[in-house]
Amino acid sequence: MTVGGLNFSCPRCNNPLFFTFRLADQGDSMTREIHCPGCKTTWRVGLDIHPK
């Protein structure tokens, strides 16, 4: 299991955004919607875990 967090800035208003995630194993993926409180934009963030 892979657990972590992503911290990035909103591309529109540069507001800091953060979310946590949990992926089970290789081949697992997820999509999450992040709502920016600054510019009210909804961003869709996709994560997957795979070998190099």
N, CA, C and O atoms as a Tripos MOL2 file, in Angstrom:
@<TRIPOS>MOLECULE
protein
  208   207    52     0     0
PROTEIN
NO_CHARGES

@<TRIPOS>ATOM
      1 N           0.8380   -1.1720    0.0000 N.3       1 MET1
      2 CA          0.0000    0.0000    0.0000 C.3       1 MET1
      3 C           0.8850    1.2380    0.0000 C.2       1 MET1
      4 O           1.8770    1.3060    0.7260 O.2       1 MET1
      5 N           0.5170    2.2120   -0.8210 N.am      2 THR2
      6 CA          1.2330    3.4760   -0.8990 C.3       2 THR2
      7 C           0.3120    4.5800   -0.3820 C.2       2 THR2
      8 O          -0.8080    4.7410   -0.8680 O.2       2 THR2
      9 N           0.7810    5.3270    0.5890 N.am      3 VAL3
     10 CA          0.0150    6.4240    1.1800 C.3       3 VAL3
     11 C           0.8610    7.6790    1.0850 C.2       3 VAL3
     12 O           2.0700    7.6280    1.3090 O.2       3 VAL3
     13 N           0.2460    8.8000    0.7560 N.am      4 GLY4
     14 CA          1.0120   10.0340    0.6640 C.3       4 GLY4
     15 C           0.1200   11.2330    0.5030 C.2       4 GLY4
     16 O          -1.0980   11.1490    0.6620 O.2       4 GLY4
     17 N           0.7250   12.3300    0.1930 N.am      5 GLY5
     18 CA         -0.0010   13.5750   -0.0130 C.3       5 GLY5
     19 C           0.6340   14.3580   -1.1400 C.2       5 GLY5
     20 O           1.8330   14.2480   -1.3920 O.2       5 GLY5
     21 N          -0.1690   15.1390   -1.8050 N.am      6 LEU6
     22 CA          0.3190   16.0050   -2.8720 C.3       6 LEU6
     23 C           0.0440   17.4440   -2.4800 C.2       6 LEU6
     24 O          -1.0470   17.7870   -2.0240 O.2       6 LEU6
     25 N           1.0430   18.2670   -2.6660 N.am      7 ASN7
     26 CA          0.9270   19.6870   -2.3910 C.3       7 ASN7
     27 C           1.3160   20.4090   -3.6710 C.2       7 ASN7
     28 O           2.4230   20.2210   -4.1770 O.2       7 ASN7
     29 N           0.4150   21.2360   -4.2020 N.am      8 PHE8
     30 CA          0.7140   21.9680   -5.4260 C.3       8 PHE8
     31 C          -0.0550   23.2800   -5.4140 C.2       8 PHE8
     32 O          -0.8930   23.5030   -4.5400 O.2       8 PHE8
     33 N           0.2240   24.1440   -6.3730 N.am      9 SER9
     34 CA         -0.4320   25.4460   -6.4600 C.3       9 SER9
     35 C          -1.4440   25.4390   -7.5930 C.2       9 SER9
     36 O          -1.2160   24.8310   -8.6390 O.2       9 SER9
     37 N          -2.5510   26.1130   -7.3810 N.am     10 CYS10
     38 CA         -3.5830   26.2410   -8.4000 C.3      10 CYS10
     39 C          -2.9900   26.9560   -9.6150 C.2      10 CYS10
     40 O          -2.3910   28.0210   -9.4640 O.2      10 CYS10
     41 N          -3.1440   26.3920  -10.8140 N.am     11 PRO11
     42 CA         -2.6020   27.0410  -12.0100 C.3      11 PRO11
     43 C          -3.2460   28.3900  -12.3290 C.2      11 PRO11
     44 O          -2.6390   29.2070  -13.0220 O.2      11 PRO11
     45 N          -4.4450   28.6360  -11.8460 N.am     12 ARG12
     46 CA         -5.1200   29.9110  -12.1340 C.3      12 ARG12
     47 C          -4.7490   31.0290  -11.1720 C.2      12 ARG12
     48 O          -4.4180   32.1370  -11.5920 O.2      12 ARG12
     49 N          -4.8070   30.7270   -9.8620 N.am     13 CYS13
     50 CA         -4.6190   31.8100   -8.8810 C.3      13 CYS13
     51 C          -3.4230   31.5980   -7.9570 C.2      13 CYS13
     52 O          -3.1640   32.4270   -7.0840 O.2      13 CYS13
     53 N          -2.6970   30.5070   -8.1360 N.am     14 ASN14
     54 CA         -1.5030   30.2010   -7.3480 C.3      14 ASN14
     55 C          -1.8020   29.9110   -5.8740 C.2      14 ASN14
     56 O          -0.9000   29.9750   -5.0390 O.2      14 ASN14
     57 N          -3.0490   29.5960   -5.5510 N.am     15 ASN15
     58 CA         -3.4360   29.2320   -4.1940 C.3      15 ASN15
     59 C          -2.8780   27.8320   -3.8800 C.2      15 ASN15
     60 O          -2.9680   26.9440   -4.7270 O.2      15 ASN15
     61 N          -2.3060   27.6140   -2.6900 N.am     16 PRO16
     62 CA         -1.7960   26.2880   -2.3620 C.3      16 PRO16
     63 C          -2.9290   25.2770   -2.1720 C.2      16 PRO16
     64 O          -3.9150   25.5650   -1.4930 O.2      16 PRO16
     65 N          -2.7850   24.0930   -2.7730 N.am     17 LEU17
     66 CA         -3.7730   23.0270   -2.6660 C.3      17 LEU17
     67 C          -3.0780   21.7740   -2.1420 C.2      17 LEU17
     68 O          -1.9020   21.5490   -2.4290 O.2      17 LEU17
     69 N          -3.7930   20.9650   -1.3830 N.am     18 PHE18
     70 CA         -3.2180   19.7650   -0.7920 C.3      18 PHE18
     71 C          -4.2850   18.6830   -0.7040 C.2      18 PHE18
     72 O          -5.4370   18.9710   -0.3790 O.2      18 PHE18
     73 N          -3.9090   17.4430   -0.9900 N.am     19 PHE19
     74 CA         -4.8010   16.3210   -0.7130 C.3      19 PHE19
     75 C          -3.9840   15.0760   -0.4190 C.2      19 PHE19
     76 O          -2.8340   14.9570   -0.8430 O.2      19 PHE19
     77 N          -4.5890   14.1490    0.3120 N.am     20 THR20
     78 CA         -3.9430   12.8860    0.6440 C.3      20 THR20
     79 C          -4.5190   11.7790   -0.2280 C.2      20 THR20
     80 O          -5.6220   11.8980   -0.7620 O.2      20 THR20
     81 N          -3.7600   10.7090   -0.3590 N.am     21 PHE21
     82 CA         -4.2170    9.5940   -1.1740 C.3      21 PHE21
     83 C          -3.7150    8.2800   -0.6040 C.2      21 PHE21
     84 O          -2.7730    8.2420    0.1870 O.2      21 PHE21
     85 N          -4.3700    7.2000   -1.0270 N.am     22 ARG22
     86 CA         -3.9650    5.8470   -0.6640 C.3      22 ARG22
     87 C          -4.1850    4.9620   -1.8880 C.2      22 ARG22
     88 O          -5.3070    4.8460   -2.3810 O.2      22 ARG22
     89 N          -3.1180    4.3410   -2.3720 N.am     23 LEU23
     90 CA         -3.1930    3.4250   -3.5040 C.3      23 LEU23
     91 C          -2.7850    2.0360   -3.0270 C.2      23 LEU23
     92 O          -1.8150    1.8850   -2.2850 O.2      23 LEU23
     93 N          -3.5240    1.0370   -3.4530 N.am     24 ALA24
     94 CA         -3.3270   -0.3140   -2.9360 C.3      24 ALA24
     95 C          -2.0030   -0.9290   -3.3810 C.2      24 ALA24
     96 O          -1.1940   -1.3210   -2.5390 O.2      24 ALA24
     97 N          -1.7700   -1.0190   -4.6790 N.am     25 ASP25
     98 CA         -0.5930   -1.7180   -5.1800 C.3      25 ASP25
     99 C          -0.3350   -1.3180   -6.6200 C.2      25 ASP25
    100 O          -1.0480   -0.4810   -7.1730 O.2      25 ASP25
    101 N           0.6780   -1.9090   -7.2280 N.am     26 GLN26
    102 CA          1.0050   -1.6280   -8.6180 C.3      26 GLN26
    103 C          -0.2290   -1.8180   -9.4940 C.2      26 GLN26
    104 O          -0.9370   -2.8160   -9.3610 O.2      26 GLN26
    105 N          -0.4830   -0.8880  -10.3660 N.am     27 GLY27
    106 CA         -1.6500   -0.9460  -11.2460 C.3      27 GLY27
    107 C          -2.8580   -0.2220  -10.6990 C.2      27 GLY27
    108 O          -3.8380   -0.0390  -11.4200 O.2      27 GLY27
    109 N          -2.8200    0.1950   -9.4440 N.am     28 ASP28
    110 CA         -3.9490    0.9130   -8.8570 C.3      28 ASP28
    111 C          -3.9150    2.3670   -9.3180 C.2      28 ASP28
    112 O          -2.8440    2.9180   -9.5740 O.2      28 ASP28
    113 N          -5.0720    2.9760   -9.4210 N.am     29 SER29
    114 CA         -5.1530    4.3870   -9.8000 C.3      29 SER29
    115 C          -6.3820    5.0190   -9.1650 C.2      29 SER29
    116 O          -7.2810    4.3250   -8.6920 O.2      29 SER29
    117 N          -6.4040    6.3320   -9.1620 N.am     30 MET30
    118 CA         -7.5410    7.0580   -8.6210 C.3      30 MET30
    119 C          -7.6340    8.4170   -9.2780 C.2      30 MET30
    120 O          -6.6390    8.9400   -9.7810 O.2      30 MET30
    121 N          -8.8090    8.9830   -9.2740 N.am     31 THR31
    122 CA         -9.0330   10.3530   -9.7270 C.3      31 THR31
    123 C          -9.7820   11.0700   -8.6120 C.2      31 THR31
    124 O         -10.7300   10.5360   -8.0370 O.2      31 THR31
    125 N          -9.3450   12.2750   -8.3200 N.am     32 ARG32
    126 CA         -9.9820   13.0390   -7.2590 C.3      32 ARG32
    127 C         -10.2140   14.4640   -7.7370 C.2      32 ARG32
    128 O          -9.3830   15.0280   -8.4490 O.2      32 ARG32
    129 N         -11.3410   15.0460   -7.3470 N.am     33 GLU33
    130 CA        -11.6210   16.4450   -7.6670 C.3      33 GLU33
    131 C         -11.1680   17.3130   -6.5090 C.2      33 GLU33
    132 O         -11.4860   17.0450   -5.3510 O.2      33 GLU33
    133 N         -10.4210   18.3580   -6.8390 N.am     34 ILE34
    134 CA         -9.9150   19.3070   -5.8540 C.3      34 ILE34
    135 C         -10.5630   20.6510   -6.1480 C.2      34 ILE34
    136 O         -10.5200   21.1290   -7.2820 O.2      34 ILE34
    137 N         -11.1640   21.2610   -5.1310 N.am     35 HIS35
    138 CA        -11.8320   22.5510   -5.2840 C.3      35 HIS35
    139 C         -10.9370   23.6470   -4.7140 C.2      35 HIS35
    140 O         -10.5980   23.6300   -3.5310 O.2      35 HIS35
    141 N         -10.5590   24.5930   -5.5600 N.am     36 CYS36
    142 CA         -9.7190   25.7030   -5.1190 C.3      36 CYS36
    143 C         -10.5940   26.7220   -4.3930 C.2      36 CYS36
    144 O         -11.5740   27.2010   -4.9630 O.2      36 CYS36
    145 N         -10.2620   27.0600   -3.1520 N.am     37 PRO37
    146 CA        -11.0570   28.0530   -2.4240 C.3      37 PRO37
    147 C         -10.8140   29.4860   -2.9150 C.2      37 PRO37
    148 O         -11.6240   30.3770   -2.6590 O.2      37 PRO37
    149 N          -9.6980   29.7040   -3.6190 N.am     38 GLY38
    150 CA         -9.3770   31.0520   -4.0910 C.3      38 GLY38
    151 C         -10.1970   31.4700   -5.3000 C.2      38 GLY38
    152 O         -10.9030   32.4770   -5.2560 O.2      38 GLY38
    153 N         -10.1090   30.6960   -6.3890 N.am     39 CYS39
    154 CA        -10.7850   31.0780   -7.6360 C.3      39 CYS39
    155 C         -12.0270   30.2260   -7.9110 C.2      39 CYS39
    156 O         -12.6760   30.3980   -8.9430 O.2      39 CYS39
    157 N         -12.3640   29.3070   -6.9960 N.am     40 LYS40
    158 CA        -13.5650   28.4530   -7.1030 C.3      40 LYS40
    159 C         -13.5130   27.4960   -8.2940 C.2      40 LYS40
    160 O         -14.5600   27.0470   -8.7600 O.2      40 LYS40
    161 N         -12.3240   27.1740   -8.7950 N.am     41 THR41
    162 CA        -12.1760   26.2460   -9.9080 C.3      41 THR41
    163 C         -12.0940   24.8280   -9.3620 C.2      41 THR41
    164 O         -11.4750   24.6000   -8.3230 O.2      41 THR41
    165 N         -12.7040   23.8840  -10.0460 N.am     42 THR42
    166 CA        -12.5970   22.4730   -9.6960 C.3      42 THR42
    167 C         -11.5780   21.8270  -10.6200 C.2      42 THR42
    168 O         -11.7010   21.9000  -11.8420 O.2      42 THR42
    169 N         -10.5810   21.2000  -10.0350 N.am     43 TRP43
    170 CA         -9.5340   20.5250  -10.7900 C.3      43 TRP43
    171 C          -9.6770   19.0280  -10.5910 C.2      43 TRP43
    172 O         -10.0080   18.5790   -9.4940 O.2      43 TRP43
    173 N          -9.4340   18.2570  -11.6250 N.am     44 ARG44
    174 CA         -9.4570   16.8030  -11.5300 C.3      44 ARG44
    175 C          -8.0110   16.3270  -11.5840 C.2      44 ARG44
    176 O          -7.2930   16.5860  -12.5500 O.2      44 ARG44
    177 N          -7.5960   15.6270  -10.5310 N.am     45 VAL45
    178 CA         -6.2240   15.1430  -10.4110 C.3      45 VAL45
    179 C          -6.2440   13.6290  -10.5170 C.2      45 VAL45
    180 O          -7.0190   12.9720   -9.8220 O.2      45 VAL45
    181 N          -5.4050   13.0660  -11.3740 N.am     46 GLY46
    182 CA         -5.3180   11.6240  -11.5440 C.3      46 GLY46
    183 C          -3.9760   11.0970  -11.0740 C.2      46 GLY46
    184 O          -2.9280   11.6640  -11.3850 O.2      46 GLY46
    185 N          -4.0180   10.0080  -10.3240 N.am     47 LEU47
    186 CA         -2.8060    9.3500   -9.8350 C.3      47 LEU47
    187 C          -2.8290    7.8910  -10.2430 C.2      47 LEU47
    188 O          -3.8920    7.2710  -10.2650 O.2      47 LEU47
    189 N          -1.6850    7.3390  -10.5640 N.am     48 ASP48
    190 CA         -1.5740    5.9020  -10.7450 C.3      48 ASP48
    191 C          -0.2150    5.4530  -10.2670 C.2      48 ASP48
    192 O           0.7130    6.2560  -10.1730 O.2      48 ASP48
    193 N          -0.0950    4.1850   -9.9660 N.am     49 ILE49
    194 CA          1.1650    3.6340   -9.5010 C.3      49 ILE49
    195 C           1.5410    2.5120  -10.4630 C.2      49 ILE49
    196 O           0.7610    1.5890  -10.7010 O.2      49 ILE49
    197 N           2.7570    2.6100  -11.0140 N.am     50 HIS50
    198 CA          3.2290    1.6370  -11.9950 C.3      50 HIS50
    199 C           4.7540    1.5720  -11.9570 C.2      50 HIS50
    200 O           5.3950    2.5140  -11.4910 O.2      50 HIS50
    201 N           5.3410    0.4880  -12.4330 N.am     51 PRO51
    202 CA          6.7980    0.3700  -12.4180 C.3      51 PRO51
    203 C           7.4260    1.2700  -13.4760 C.2      51 PRO51
    204 O           6.7730    1.6490  -14.4480 O.2      51 PRO51
    205 N           8.6810    1.6030  -13.2800 N.am     52 LYS52
    206 CA          9.4170    2.4350  -14.2480 C.3      52 LYS52
    207 C           9.7450    1.6620  -15.4890 C.2      52 LYS52
    208 O          10.3600    2.2020  -16.4080 O.2      52 LYS52
@<TRIPOS>BOND
     1     1     2 1
     2     2     3 1
     3     3     4 2
     4     3     5 am
     5     5     6 1
     6     6     7 1
     7     7     8 2
     8     7     9 am
     9     9    10 1
    10    10    11 1
    11    11    12 2
    12    11    13 am
    13    13    14 1
    14    14    15 1
    15    15    16 2
    16    15    17 am
    17    17    18 1
    18    18    19 1
    19    19    20 2
    20    19    21 am
    21    21    22 1
    22    22    23 1
    23    23    24 2
    24    23    25 am
    25    25    26 1
    26    26    27 1
    27    27    28 2
    28    27    29 am
    29    29    30 1
    30    30    31 1
    31    31    32 2
    32    31    33 am
    33    33    34 1
    34    34    35 1
    35    35    36 2
    36    35    37 am
    37    37    38 1
    38    38    39 1
    39    39    40 2
    40    39    41 am
    41    41    42 1
    42    42    43 1
    43    43    44 2
    44    43    45 am
    45    45    46 1
    46    46    47 1
    47    47    48 2
    48    47    49 am
    49    49    50 1
    50    50    51 1
    51    51    52 2
    52    51    53 am
    53    53    54 1
    54    54    55 1
    55    55    56 2
    56    55    57 am
    57    57    58 1
    58    58    59 1
    59    59    60 2
    60    59    61 am
    61    61    62 1
    62    62    63 1
    63    63    64 2
    64    63    65 am
    65    65    66 1
    66    66    67 1
    67    67    68 2
    68    67    69 am
    69    69    70 1
    70    70    71 1
    71    71    72 2
    72    71    73 am
    73    73    74 1
    74    74    75 1
    75    75    76 2
    76    75    77 am
    77    77    78 1
    78    78    79 1
    79    79    80 2
    80    79    81 am
    81    81    82 1
    82    82    83 1
    83    83    84 2
    84    83    85 am
    85    85    86 1
    86    86    87 1
    87    87    88 2
    88    87    89 am
    89    89    90 1
    90    90    91 1
    91    91    92 2
    92    91    93 am
    93    93    94 1
    94    94    95 1
    95    95    96 2
    96    95    97 am
    97    97    98 1
    98    98    99 1
    99    99   100 2
   100    99   101 am
   101   101   102 1
   102   102   103 1
   103   103   104 2
   104   103   105 am
   105   105   106 1
   106   106   107 1
   107   107   108 2
   108   107   109 am
   109   109   110 1
   110   110   111 1
   111   111   112 2
   112   111   113 am
   113   113   114 1
   114   114   115 1
   115   115   116 2
   116   115   117 am
   117   117   118 1
   118   118   119 1
   119   119   120 2
   120   119   121 am
   121   121   122 1
   122   122   123 1
   123   123   124 2
   124   123   125 am
   125   125   126 1
   126   126   127 1
   127   127   128 2
   128   127   129 am
   129   129   130 1
   130   130   131 1
   131   131   132 2
   132   131   133 am
   133   133   134 1
   134   134   135 1
   135   135   136 2
   136   135   137 am
   137   137   138 1
   138   138   139 1
   139   139   140 2
   140   139   141 am
   141   141   142 1
   142   142   143 1
   143   143   144 2
   144   143   145 am
   145   145   146 1
   146   146   147 1
   147   147   148 2
   148   147   149 am
   149   149   150 1
   150   150   151 1
   151   151   152 2
   152   151   153 am
   153   153   154 1
   154   154   155 1
   155   155   156 2
   156   155   157 am
   157   157   158 1
   158   158   159 1
   159   159   160 2
   160   159   161 am
   161   161   162 1
   162   162   163 1
   163   163   164 2
   164   163   165 am
   165   165   166 1
   166   166   167 1
   167   167   168 2
   168   167   169 am
   169   169   170 1
   170   170   171 1
   171   171   172 2
   172   171   173 am
   173   173   174 1
   174   174   175 1
   175   175   176 2
   176   175   177 am
   177   177   178 1
   178   178   179 1
   179   179   180 2
   180   179   181 am
   181   181   182 1
   182   182   183 1
   183   183   184 2
   184   183   185 am
   185   185   186 1
   186   186   187 1
   187   187   188 2
   188   187   189 am
   189   189   190 1
   190   190   191 1
   191   191   192 2
   192   191   193 am
   193   193   194 1
   194   194   195 1
   195   195   196 2
   196   195   197 am
   197   197   198 1
   198   198   199 1
   199   199   200 2
   200   199   201 am
   201   201   202 1
   202   202   203 1
   203   203   204 2
   204   203   205 am
   205   205   206 1
   206   206   207 1
   207   207   208 2
@<TRIPOS>SUBSTRUCTURE
     1 MET1         2 RESIDUE 1 A MET
     2 THR2         6 RESIDUE 1 A THR
     3 VAL3        10 RESIDUE 1 A VAL
     4 GLY4        14 RESIDUE 1 A GLY
     5 GLY5        18 RESIDUE 1 A GLY
     6 LEU6        22 RESIDUE 1 A LEU
     7 ASN7        26 RESIDUE 1 A ASN
     8 PHE8        30 RESIDUE 1 A PHE
     9 SER9        34 RESIDUE 1 A SER
    10 CYS10       38 RESIDUE 1 A CYS
    11 PRO11       42 RESIDUE 1 A PRO
    12 ARG12       46 RESIDUE 1 A ARG
    13 CYS13       50 RESIDUE 1 A CYS
    14 ASN14       54 RESIDUE 1 A ASN
    15 ASN15       58 RESIDUE 1 A ASN
    16 PRO16       62 RESIDUE 1 A PRO
    17 LEU17       66 RESIDUE 1 A LEU
    18 PHE18       70 RESIDUE 1 A PHE
    19 PHE19       74 RESIDUE 1 A PHE
    20 THR20       78 RESIDUE 1 A THR
    21 PHE21       82 RESIDUE 1 A PHE
    22 ARG22       86 RESIDUE 1 A ARG
    23 LEU23       90 RESIDUE 1 A LEU
    24 ALA24       94 RESIDUE 1 A ALA
    25 ASP25       98 RESIDUE 1 A ASP
    26 GLN26      102 RESIDUE 1 A GLN
    27 GLY27      106 RESIDUE 1 A GLY
    28 ASP28      110 RESIDUE 1 A ASP
    29 SER29      114 RESIDUE 1 A SER
    30 MET30      118 RESIDUE 1 A MET
    31 THR31      122 RESIDUE 1 A THR
    32 ARG32      126 RESIDUE 1 A ARG
    33 GLU33      130 RESIDUE 1 A GLU
    34 ILE34      134 RESIDUE 1 A ILE
    35 HIS35      138 RESIDUE 1 A HIS
    36 CYS36      142 RESIDUE 1 A CYS
    37 PRO37      146 RESIDUE 1 A PRO
    38 GLY38      150 RESIDUE 1 A GLY
    39 CYS39      154 RESIDUE 1 A CYS
    40 LYS40      158 RESIDUE 1 A LYS
    41 THR41      162 RESIDUE 1 A THR
    42 THR42      166 RESIDUE 1 A THR
    43 TRP43      170 RESIDUE 1 A TRP
    44 ARG44      174 RESIDUE 1 A ARG
    45 VAL45      178 RESIDUE 1 A VAL
    46 GLY46      182 RESIDUE 1 A GLY
    47 LEU47      186 RESIDUE 1 A LEU
    48 ASP48      190 RESIDUE 1 A ASP
    49 ILE49      194 RESIDUE 1 A ILE
    50 HIS50      198 RESIDUE 1 A HIS
    51 PRO51      202 RESIDUE 1 A PRO
    52 LYS52      206 RESIDUE 1 A LYS
